């Protein structure tokens, strides 16, 4: 199963980012999003692409729900 996961942007290089959550880092492309993404922003990563930007409060709520539901925690 592939889940879309909220992650915090920790680096940006051109159209690519590295995002992190719970110690897991993933590379993702900004090619399909038309929003200004900055370091520290929370984004939703799915299948190697950033699909949306969200505020930190919404991200934290979603992450807590995922942690509560998934037996092994969030594994981006």
PDB file of N, CA, C and O in Angstrom, chain B, residues numbered from 101:
ATOM      1  N   UNK B 101       0.839  -1.162   0.000  1.00  0.00           N
ATOM      2  CA  UNK B 101       0.000   0.000   0.000  1.00  0.00           C
ATOM      3  C   UNK B 101       0.895   1.239   0.000  1.00  0.00           C
ATOM      4  O   UNK B 101       1.929   1.263   0.667  1.00  0.00           O
ATOM      5  N   UNK B 102       0.510   2.225  -0.720  1.00  0.00           N
ATOM      6  CA  UNK B 102       1.258   3.474  -0.800  1.00  0.00           C
ATOM      7  C   UNK B 102       0.404   4.586  -0.182  1.00  0.00           C
ATOM      8  O   UNK B 102      -0.721   4.831  -0.618  1.00  0.00           O
ATOM      9  N   UNK B 103       0.949   5.251   0.833  1.00  0.00           N
ATOM     10  CA  UNK B 103       0.232   6.336   1.501  1.00  0.00           C
ATOM     11  C   UNK B 103       0.867   7.670   1.174  1.00  0.00           C
ATOM     12  O   UNK B 103       2.076   7.760   0.961  1.00  0.00           O
ATOM     13  N   UNK B 104       0.051   8.697   1.135  1.00  0.00           N
ATOM     14  CA  UNK B 104       0.558  10.063   1.057  1.00  0.00           C
ATOM     15  C   UNK B 104       0.859  10.493   2.482  1.00  0.00           C
ATOM     16  O   UNK B 104       0.012  10.356   3.365  1.00  0.00           O
ATOM     17  N   UNK B 105       2.067  11.015   2.712  1.00  0.00           N
ATOM     18  CA  UNK B 105       2.523  11.299   4.072  1.00  0.00           C
ATOM     19  C   UNK B 105       2.935  12.757   4.210  1.00  0.00           C
ATOM     20  O   UNK B 105       3.685  13.263   3.376  1.00  0.00           O
ATOM     21  N   UNK B 106       2.462  13.441   5.244  1.00  0.00           N
ATOM     22  CA  UNK B 106       2.954  14.796   5.516  1.00  0.00           C
ATOM     23  C   UNK B 106       4.407  14.727   5.992  1.00  0.00           C
ATOM     24  O   UNK B 106       4.746  13.930   6.867  1.00  0.00           O
ATOM     25  N   UNK B 107       5.253  15.564   5.409  1.00  0.00           N
ATOM     26  CA  UNK B 107       6.665  15.598   5.770  1.00  0.00           C
ATOM     27  C   UNK B 107       7.151  17.037   5.769  1.00  0.00           C
ATOM     28  O   UNK B 107       6.581  17.889   5.088  1.00  0.00           O
ATOM     29  N   UNK B 108       8.214  17.310   6.539  1.00  0.00           N
ATOM     30  CA  UNK B 108       8.799  18.651   6.597  1.00  0.00           C
ATOM     31  C   UNK B 108       9.956  18.736   5.603  1.00  0.00           C
ATOM     32  O   UNK B 108      10.808  17.848   5.559  1.00  0.00           O
ATOM     33  N   UNK B 109       9.984  19.801   4.810  1.00  0.00           N
ATOM     34  CA  UNK B 109      11.042  20.018   3.820  1.00  0.00           C
ATOM     35  C   UNK B 109      12.327  20.409   4.537  1.00  0.00           C
ATOM     36  O   UNK B 109      12.353  21.369   5.308  1.00  0.00           O
ATOM     37  N   UNK B 110      13.416  19.641   4.270  1.00  0.00           N
ATOM     38  CA  UNK B 110      14.694  19.949   4.907  1.00  0.00           C
ATOM     39  C   UNK B 110      15.751  20.422   3.917  1.00  0.00           C
ATOM     40  O   UNK B 110      16.777  20.965   4.327  1.00  0.00           O
ATOM     41  N   UNK B 111      15.517  20.225   2.615  1.00  0.00           N
ATOM     42  CA  UNK B 111      16.413  20.803   1.606  1.00  0.00           C
ATOM     43  C   UNK B 111      15.682  20.921   0.281  1.00  0.00           C
ATOM     44  O   UNK B 111      14.767  20.157  -0.026  1.00  0.00           O
ATOM     45  N   UNK B 112      16.116  21.902  -0.487  1.00  0.00           N
ATOM     46  CA  UNK B 112      15.534  22.146  -1.809  1.00  0.00           C
ATOM     47  C   UNK B 112      16.683  22.373  -2.781  1.00  0.00           C
ATOM     48  O   UNK B 112      17.595  23.155  -2.516  1.00  0.00           O
ATOM     49  N   UNK B 113      16.622  21.674  -3.910  1.00  0.00           N
ATOM     50  CA  UNK B 113      17.600  21.880  -4.970  1.00  0.00           C
ATOM     51  C   UNK B 113      16.871  21.819  -6.308  1.00  0.00           C
ATOM     52  O   UNK B 113      16.504  20.741  -6.777  1.00  0.00           O
ATOM     53  N   UNK B 114      16.668  22.969  -6.909  1.00  0.00           N
ATOM     54  CA  UNK B 114      15.908  23.018  -8.159  1.00  0.00           C
ATOM     55  C   UNK B 114      14.480  22.573  -7.934  1.00  0.00           C
ATOM     56  O   UNK B 114      13.780  23.130  -7.088  1.00  0.00           O
ATOM     57  N   UNK B 115      14.036  21.565  -8.689  1.00  0.00           N
ATOM     58  CA  UNK B 115      12.679  21.034  -8.564  1.00  0.00           C
ATOM     59  C   UNK B 115      12.601  19.821  -7.637  1.00  0.00           C
ATOM     60  O   UNK B 115      11.590  19.120  -7.618  1.00  0.00           O
ATOM     61  N   UNK B 116      13.654  19.574  -6.874  1.00  0.00           N
ATOM     62  CA  UNK B 116      13.676  18.414  -5.992  1.00  0.00           C
ATOM     63  C   UNK B 116      13.850  18.844  -4.540  1.00  0.00           C
ATOM     64  O   UNK B 116      14.522  19.832  -4.243  1.00  0.00           O
ATOM     65  N   UNK B 117      13.238  18.091  -3.655  1.00  0.00           N
ATOM     66  CA  UNK B 117      13.378  18.349  -2.219  1.00  0.00           C
ATOM     67  C   UNK B 117      13.820  17.075  -1.515  1.00  0.00           C
ATOM     68  O   UNK B 117      13.748  15.977  -2.067  1.00  0.00           O
ATOM     69  N   UNK B 118      14.275  17.252  -0.293  1.00  0.00           N
ATOM     70  CA  UNK B 118      14.384  16.150   0.656  1.00  0.00           C
ATOM     71  C   UNK B 118      13.473  16.544   1.802  1.00  0.00           C
ATOM     72  O   UNK B 118      13.536  17.660   2.317  1.00  0.00           O
ATOM     73  N   UNK B 119      12.626  15.604   2.188  1.00  0.00           N
ATOM     74  CA  UNK B 119      11.688  15.839   3.283  1.00  0.00           C
ATOM     75  C   UNK B 119      11.904  14.766   4.337  1.00  0.00           C
ATOM     76  O   UNK B 119      12.397  13.677   4.042  1.00  0.00           O
ATOM     77  N   UNK B 120      11.522  15.091   5.587  1.00  0.00           N
ATOM     78  CA  UNK B 120      11.781  14.175   6.696  1.00  0.00           C
ATOM     79  C   UNK B 120      10.590  14.144   7.642  1.00  0.00           C
ATOM     80  O   UNK B 120       9.921  15.152   7.868  1.00  0.00           O
ATOM     81  N   UNK B 121      10.347  12.959   8.188  1.00  0.00           N
ATOM     82  CA  UNK B 121       9.389  12.813   9.272  1.00  0.00           C
ATOM     83  C   UNK B 121       9.803  11.602  10.095  1.00  0.00           C
ATOM     84  O   UNK B 121      10.095  10.543   9.540  1.00  0.00           O
ATOM     85  N   UNK B 122       9.831  11.748  11.384  1.00  0.00           N
ATOM     86  CA  UNK B 122      10.186  10.665  12.309  1.00  0.00           C
ATOM     87  C   UNK B 122      11.516   9.996  11.950  1.00  0.00           C
ATOM     88  O   UNK B 122      11.659   8.781  12.090  1.00  0.00           O
ATOM     89  N   UNK B 123      12.477  10.782  11.490  1.00  0.00           N
ATOM     90  CA  UNK B 123      13.791  10.262  11.152  1.00  0.00           C
ATOM     91  C   UNK B 123      13.910   9.628   9.778  1.00  0.00           C
ATOM     92  O   UNK B 123      14.999   9.219   9.374  1.00  0.00           O
ATOM     93  N   UNK B 124      12.797   9.543   9.054  1.00  0.00           N
ATOM     94  CA  UNK B 124      12.798   8.971   7.697  1.00  0.00           C
ATOM     95  C   UNK B 124      12.894  10.111   6.701  1.00  0.00           C
ATOM     96  O   UNK B 124      12.105  11.055   6.748  1.00  0.00           O
ATOM     97  N   UNK B 125      13.874  10.022   5.789  1.00  0.00           N
ATOM     98  CA  UNK B 125      14.062  11.052   4.764  1.00  0.00           C
ATOM     99  C   UNK B 125      13.701  10.476   3.402  1.00  0.00           C
ATOM    100  O   UNK B 125      13.989   9.318   3.098  1.00  0.00           O
ATOM    101  N   UNK B 126      13.062  11.317   2.590  1.00  0.00           N
ATOM    102  CA  UNK B 126      12.692  10.913   1.235  1.00  0.00           C
ATOM    103  C   UNK B 126      12.941  12.070   0.280  1.00  0.00           C
ATOM    104  O   UNK B 126      12.753  13.235   0.631  1.00  0.00           O
ATOM    105  N   UNK B 127      13.367  11.731  -0.936  1.00  0.00           N
ATOM    106  CA  UNK B 127      13.463  12.709  -2.005  1.00  0.00           C
ATOM    107  C   UNK B 127      12.117  12.772  -2.702  1.00  0.00           C
ATOM    108  O   UNK B 127      11.422  11.763  -2.819  1.00  0.00           O
ATOM    109  N   UNK B 128      11.751  13.957  -3.165  1.00  0.00           N
ATOM    110  CA  UNK B 128      10.487  14.119  -3.883  1.00  0.00           C
ATOM    111  C   UNK B 128      10.626  15.259  -4.885  1.00  0.00           C
ATOM    112  O   UNK B 128      11.443  16.164  -4.716  1.00  0.00           O
ATOM    113  N   UNK B 129       9.820  15.194  -5.916  1.00  0.00           N
ATOM    114  CA  UNK B 129       9.829  16.195  -6.970  1.00  0.00           C
ATOM    115  C   UNK B 129       8.740  17.237  -6.741  1.00  0.00           C
ATOM    116  O   UNK B 129       7.646  16.922  -6.273  1.00  0.00           O
ATOM    117  N   UNK B 130       9.058  18.480  -7.079  1.00  0.00           N
ATOM    118  CA  UNK B 130       8.084  19.583  -7.014  1.00  0.00           C
ATOM    119  C   UNK B 130       7.413  19.825  -8.368  1.00  0.00           C
ATOM    120  O   UNK B 130       6.679  20.801  -8.522  1.00  0.00           O
ATOM    121  N   UNK B 131       7.651  18.965  -9.337  1.00  0.00           N
ATOM    122  CA  UNK B 131       7.207  19.216 -10.712  1.00  0.00           C
ATOM    123  C   UNK B 131       5.703  19.322 -10.883  1.00  0.00           C
ATOM    124  O   UNK B 131       5.253  19.971 -11.828  1.00  0.00           O
ATOM    125  N   UNK B 132       4.902  18.717 -10.014  1.00  0.00           N
ATOM    126  CA  UNK B 132       3.449  18.745 -10.246  1.00  0.00           C
ATOM    127  C   UNK B 132       2.705  19.684  -9.297  1.00  0.00           C
ATOM    128  O   UNK B 132       1.475  19.698  -9.287  1.00  0.00           O
ATOM    129  N   UNK B 133       3.428  20.459  -8.508  1.00  0.00           N
ATOM    130  CA  UNK B 133       2.760  21.382  -7.581  1.00  0.00           C
ATOM    131  C   UNK B 133       3.032  22.818  -8.010  1.00  0.00           C
ATOM    132  O   UNK B 133       4.143  23.162  -8.414  1.00  0.00           O
ATOM    133  N   UNK B 134       2.010  23.640  -7.916  1.00  0.00           N
ATOM    134  CA  UNK B 134       2.131  25.039  -8.332  1.00  0.00           C
ATOM    135  C   UNK B 134       2.013  25.956  -7.110  1.00  0.00           C
ATOM    136  O   UNK B 134       1.234  26.909  -7.104  1.00  0.00           O
ATOM    137  N   UNK B 135       2.800  25.646  -6.078  1.00  0.00           N
ATOM    138  CA  UNK B 135       2.828  26.450  -4.866  1.00  0.00           C
ATOM    139  C   UNK B 135       4.282  26.737  -4.524  1.00  0.00           C
ATOM    140  O   UNK B 135       5.173  25.963  -4.873  1.00  0.00           O
ATOM    141  N   UNK B 136       4.518  27.841  -3.847  1.00  0.00           N
ATOM    142  CA  UNK B 136       5.858  28.195  -3.403  1.00  0.00           C
ATOM    143  C   UNK B 136       6.199  27.358  -2.174  1.00  0.00           C
ATOM    144  O   UNK B 136       5.542  27.473  -1.140  1.00  0.00           O
ATOM    145  N   UNK B 137       7.212  26.528  -2.286  1.00  0.00           N
ATOM    146  CA  UNK B 137       7.632  25.655  -1.196  1.00  0.00           C
ATOM    147  C   UNK B 137       8.962  26.165  -0.649  1.00  0.00           C
ATOM    148  O   UNK B 137       9.900  26.417  -1.405  1.00  0.00           O
ATOM    149  N   UNK B 138       9.031  26.313   0.670  1.00  0.00           N
ATOM    150  CA  UNK B 138      10.227  26.809   1.340  1.00  0.00           C
ATOM    151  C   UNK B 138      10.725  25.776   2.358  1.00  0.00           C
ATOM    152  O   UNK B 138       9.991  24.866   2.742  1.00  0.00           O
ATOM    153  N   UNK B 139      11.978  25.930   2.786  1.00  0.00           N
ATOM    154  CA  UNK B 139      12.513  25.079   3.845  1.00  0.00           C
ATOM    155  C   UNK B 139      11.628  25.188   5.075  1.00  0.00           C
ATOM    156  O   UNK B 139      11.203  26.281   5.449  1.00  0.00           O
ATOM    157  N   UNK B 140      11.351  24.054   5.703  1.00  0.00           N
ATOM    158  CA  UNK B 140      10.529  24.031   6.905  1.00  0.00           C
ATOM    159  C   UNK B 140       9.049  23.850   6.649  1.00  0.00           C
ATOM    160  O   UNK B 140       8.297  23.555   7.578  1.00  0.00           O
ATOM    161  N   UNK B 141       8.612  24.020   5.406  1.00  0.00           N
ATOM    162  CA  UNK B 141       7.200  23.809   5.076  1.00  0.00           C
ATOM    163  C   UNK B 141       6.835  22.337   5.235  1.00  0.00           C
ATOM    164  O   UNK B 141       7.676  21.453   5.073  1.00  0.00           O
ATOM    165  N   UNK B 142       5.575  22.092   5.552  1.00  0.00           N
ATOM    166  CA  UNK B 142       5.056  20.733   5.519  1.00  0.00           C
ATOM    167  C   UNK B 142       4.388  20.509   4.169  1.00  0.00           C
ATOM    168  O   UNK B 142       3.619  21.342   3.689  1.00  0.00           O
ATOM    169  N   UNK B 143       4.701  19.367   3.572  1.00  0.00           N
ATOM    170  CA  UNK B 143       4.126  18.993   2.283  1.00  0.00           C
ATOM    171  C   UNK B 143       3.630  17.560   2.372  1.00  0.00           C
ATOM    172  O   UNK B 143       4.063  16.794   3.233  1.00  0.00           O
ATOM    173  N   UNK B 144       2.725  17.206   1.481  1.00  0.00           N
ATOM    174  CA  UNK B 144       2.261  15.829   1.384  1.00  0.00           C
ATOM    175  C   UNK B 144       3.030  15.178   0.242  1.00  0.00           C
ATOM    176  O   UNK B 144       2.974  15.633  -0.901  1.00  0.00           O
ATOM    177  N   UNK B 145       3.755  14.098   0.568  1.00  0.00           N
ATOM    178  CA  UNK B 145       4.564  13.376  -0.412  1.00  0.00           C
ATOM    179  C   UNK B 145       3.859  12.077  -0.752  1.00  0.00           C
ATOM    180  O   UNK B 145       3.451  11.323   0.132  1.00  0.00           O
ATOM    181  N   UNK B 146       3.723  11.826  -2.051  1.00  0.00           N
ATOM    182  CA  UNK B 146       3.082  10.597  -2.530  1.00  0.00           C
ATOM    183  C   UNK B 146       3.789  10.129  -3.788  1.00  0.00           C
ATOM    184  O   UNK B 146       3.885  10.872  -4.766  1.00  0.00           O
ATOM    185  N   UNK B 147       4.282   8.905  -3.765  1.00  0.00           N
ATOM    186  CA  UNK B 147       4.909   8.275  -4.930  1.00  0.00           C
ATOM    187  C   UNK B 147       6.026   9.134  -5.525  1.00  0.00           C
ATOM    188  O   UNK B 147       6.173   9.213  -6.744  1.00  0.00           O
ATOM    189  N   UNK B 148       6.805   9.770  -4.663  1.00  0.00           N
ATOM    190  CA  UNK B 148       7.952  10.547  -5.122  1.00  0.00           C
ATOM    191  C   UNK B 148       7.650  11.961  -5.570  1.00  0.00           C
ATOM    192  O   UNK B 148       8.522  12.640  -6.113  1.00  0.00           O
ATOM    193  N   UNK B 149       6.424  12.415  -5.348  1.00  0.00           N
ATOM    194  CA  UNK B 149       6.031  13.773  -5.745  1.00  0.00           C
ATOM    195  C   UNK B 149       5.398  14.502  -4.573  1.00  0.00           C
ATOM    196  O   UNK B 149       4.709  13.899  -3.752  1.00  0.00           O
ATOM    197  N   UNK B 150       5.636  15.797  -4.503  1.00  0.00           N
ATOM    198  CA  UNK B 150       4.907  16.648  -3.572  1.00  0.00           C
ATOM    199  C   UNK B 150       3.564  16.941  -4.222  1.00  0.00           C
ATOM    200  O   UNK B 150       3.509  17.479  -5.328  1.00  0.00           O
ATOM    201  N   UNK B 151       2.478  16.587  -3.534  1.00  0.00           N
ATOM    202  CA  UNK B 151       1.156  16.784  -4.135  1.00  0.00           C
ATOM    203  C   UNK B 151       0.388  17.930  -3.505  1.00  0.00           C
ATOM    204  O   UNK B 151      -0.600  18.392  -4.076  1.00  0.00           O
ATOM    205  N   UNK B 152       0.824  18.405  -2.325  1.00  0.00           N
ATOM    206  CA  UNK B 152       0.187  19.578  -1.730  1.00  0.00           C
ATOM    207  C   UNK B 152       1.045  20.108  -0.588  1.00  0.00           C
ATOM    208  O   UNK B 152       1.929  19.425  -0.069  1.00  0.00           O
ATOM    209  N   UNK B 153       0.755  21.333  -0.223  1.00  0.00           N
ATOM    210  CA  UNK B 153       1.387  21.989   0.921  1.00  0.00           C
ATOM    211  C   UNK B 153       0.321  22.097   2.001  1.00  0.00           C
ATOM    212  O   UNK B 153      -0.850  22.308   1.686  1.00  0.00           O
ATOM    213  N   UNK B 154       0.703  21.955   3.273  1.00  0.00           N
ATOM    214  CA  UNK B 154      -0.273  22.111   4.321  1.00  0.00           C
ATOM    215  C   UNK B 154       0.369  22.799   5.522  1.00  0.00           C
ATOM    216  O   UNK B 154       1.591  22.812   5.672  1.00  0.00           O
ATOM    217  N   UNK B 155      -0.479  23.367   6.368  1.00  0.00           N
ATOM    218  CA  UNK B 155       0.072  24.075   7.521  1.00  0.00           C
ATOM    219  C   UNK B 155       0.506  23.070   8.589  1.00  0.00           C
ATOM    220  O   UNK B 155       0.066  21.920   8.596  1.00  0.00           O
ATOM    221  N   UNK B 156       1.367  23.522   9.480  1.00  0.00           N
ATOM    222  CA  UNK B 156       1.961  22.618  10.470  1.00  0.00           C
ATOM    223  C   UNK B 156       0.923  21.981  11.383  1.00  0.00           C
ATOM    224  O   UNK B 156       1.040  20.801  11.715  1.00  0.00           O
ATOM    225  N   UNK B 157      -0.086  22.735  11.793  1.00  0.00           N
ATOM    226  CA  UNK B 157      -1.111  22.182  12.679  1.00  0.00           C
ATOM    227  C   UNK B 157      -1.841  21.017  12.014  1.00  0.00           C
ATOM    228  O   UNK B 157      -2.036  19.967  12.627  1.00  0.00           O
ATOM    229  N   UNK B 158      -2.240  21.208  10.763  1.00  0.00           N
ATOM    230  CA  UNK B 158      -2.926  20.143  10.018  1.00  0.00           C
ATOM    231  C   UNK B 158      -2.002  18.938   9.845  1.00  0.00           C
ATOM    232  O   UNK B 158      -2.436  17.793   9.972  1.00  0.00           O
ATOM    233  N   UNK B 159      -0.735  19.201   9.555  1.00  0.00           N
ATOM    234  CA  UNK B 159       0.235  18.109   9.393  1.00  0.00           C
ATOM    235  C   UNK B 159       0.377  17.322  10.684  1.00  0.00           C
ATOM    236  O   UNK B 159       0.377  16.091  10.655  1.00  0.00           O
ATOM    237  N   UNK B 160       0.498  18.003  11.816  1.00  0.00           N
ATOM    238  CA  UNK B 160       0.681  17.314  13.095  1.00  0.00           C
ATOM    239  C   UNK B 160      -0.546  16.481  13.467  1.00  0.00           C
ATOM    240  O   UNK B 160      -0.408  15.378  13.995  1.00  0.00           O
ATOM    241  N   UNK B 161      -1.739  16.999  13.198  1.00  0.00           N
ATOM    242  CA  UNK B 161      -2.968  16.240  13.460  1.00  0.00           C
ATOM    243  C   UNK B 161      -2.992  14.972  12.612  1.00  0.00           C
ATOM    244  O   UNK B 161      -3.275  13.887  13.120  1.00  0.00           O
ATOM    245  N   UNK B 162      -2.697  15.109  11.324  1.00  0.00           N
ATOM    246  CA  UNK B 162      -2.693  13.959  10.410  1.00  0.00           C
ATOM    247  C   UNK B 162      -1.649  12.941  10.835  1.00  0.00           C
ATOM    248  O   UNK B 162      -1.926  11.742  10.864  1.00  0.00           O
ATOM    249  N   UNK B 163      -0.444  13.412  11.167  1.00  0.00           N
ATOM    250  CA  UNK B 163       0.617  12.497  11.588  1.00  0.00           C
ATOM    251  C   UNK B 163       0.241  11.748  12.863  1.00  0.00           C
ATOM    252  O   UNK B 163       0.520  10.554  12.979  1.00  0.00           O
ATOM    253  N   UNK B 164      -0.384  12.424  13.814  1.00  0.00           N
ATOM    254  CA  UNK B 164      -0.780  11.740  15.042  1.00  0.00           C
ATOM    255  C   UNK B 164      -1.828  10.670  14.759  1.00  0.00           C
ATOM    256  O   UNK B 164      -1.775   9.584  15.336  1.00  0.00           O
ATOM    257  N   UNK B 165      -2.771  10.965  13.883  1.00  0.00           N
ATOM    258  CA  UNK B 165      -3.770   9.960  13.503  1.00  0.00           C
ATOM    259  C   UNK B 165      -3.103   8.758  12.844  1.00  0.00           C
ATOM    260  O   UNK B 165      -3.472   7.614  13.114  1.00  0.00           O
ATOM    261  N   UNK B 166      -2.124   9.015  11.983  1.00  0.00           N
ATOM    262  CA  UNK B 166      -1.416   7.916  11.316  1.00  0.00           C
ATOM    263  C   UNK B 166      -0.625   7.096  12.336  1.00  0.00           C
ATOM    264  O   UNK B 166      -0.614   5.867  12.267  1.00  0.00           O
ATOM    265  N   UNK B 167       0.031   7.762  13.273  1.00  0.00           N
ATOM    266  CA  UNK B 167       0.798   7.047  14.304  1.00  0.00           C
ATOM    267  C   UNK B 167      -0.129   6.173  15.155  1.00  0.00           C
ATOM    268  O   UNK B 167       0.231   5.057  15.530  1.00  0.00           O
ATOM    269  N   UNK B 168      -1.314   6.684  15.452  1.00  0.00           N
ATOM    270  CA  UNK B 168      -2.268   5.925  16.256  1.00  0.00           C
ATOM    271  C   UNK B 168      -2.811   4.718  15.517  1.00  0.00           C
ATOM    272  O   UNK B 168      -3.092   3.693  16.139  1.00  0.00           O
ATOM    273  N   UNK B 169      -2.966   4.813  14.210  1.00  0.00           N
ATOM    274  CA  UNK B 169      -3.573   3.748  13.414  1.00  0.00           C
ATOM    275  C   UNK B 169      -2.583   2.710  12.912  1.00  0.00           C
ATOM    276  O   UNK B 169      -2.941   1.543  12.755  1.00  0.00           O
ATOM    277  N   UNK B 170      -1.343   3.117  12.657  1.00  0.00           N
ATOM    278  CA  UNK B 170      -0.365   2.220  12.054  1.00  0.00           C
ATOM    279  C   UNK B 170       0.499   1.577  13.138  1.00  0.00           C
ATOM    280  O   UNK B 170       1.125   2.285  13.926  1.00  0.00           O
ATOM    281  N   UNK B 171       0.540   0.253  13.186  1.00  0.00           N
ATOM    282  CA  UNK B 171       1.237  -0.426  14.276  1.00  0.00           C
ATOM    283  C   UNK B 171       2.746  -0.136  14.331  1.00  0.00           C
ATOM    284  O   UNK B 171       3.334  -0.154  15.412  1.00  0.00           O
ATOM    285  N   UNK B 172       3.361   0.124  13.207  1.00  0.00           N
ATOM    286  CA  UNK B 172       4.800   0.389  13.175  1.00  0.00           C
ATOM    287  C   UNK B 172       5.108   1.868  13.041  1.00  0.00           C
ATOM    288  O   UNK B 172       6.257   2.228  12.782  1.00  0.00           O
ATOM    289  N   UNK B 173       4.123   2.736  13.207  1.00  0.00           N
ATOM    290  CA  UNK B 173       4.330   4.172  13.069  1.00  0.00           C
ATOM    291  C   UNK B 173       4.349   4.586  11.616  1.00  0.00           C
ATOM    292  O   UNK B 173       4.079   3.790  10.717  1.00  0.00           O
ATOM    293  N   UNK B 174       4.674   5.853  11.405  1.00  0.00           N
ATOM    294  CA  UNK B 174       4.702   6.408  10.064  1.00  0.00           C
ATOM    295  C   UNK B 174       6.012   6.023   9.411  1.00  0.00           C
ATOM    296  O   UNK B 174       7.082   6.356   9.920  1.00  0.00           O
ATOM    297  N   UNK B 175       5.941   5.328   8.292  1.00  0.00           N
ATOM    298  CA  UNK B 175       7.115   4.957   7.510  1.00  0.00           C
ATOM    299  C   UNK B 175       6.949   5.525   6.112  1.00  0.00           C
ATOM    300  O   UNK B 175       6.377   4.879   5.234  1.00  0.00           O
ATOM    301  N   UNK B 176       7.441   6.710   5.912  1.00  0.00           N
ATOM    302  CA  UNK B 176       7.263   7.419   4.643  1.00  0.00           C
ATOM    303  C   UNK B 176       7.874   6.657   3.496  1.00  0.00           C
ATOM    304  O   UNK B 176       7.815   7.111   2.353  1.00  0.00           O
TER     305      UNK B 176
END
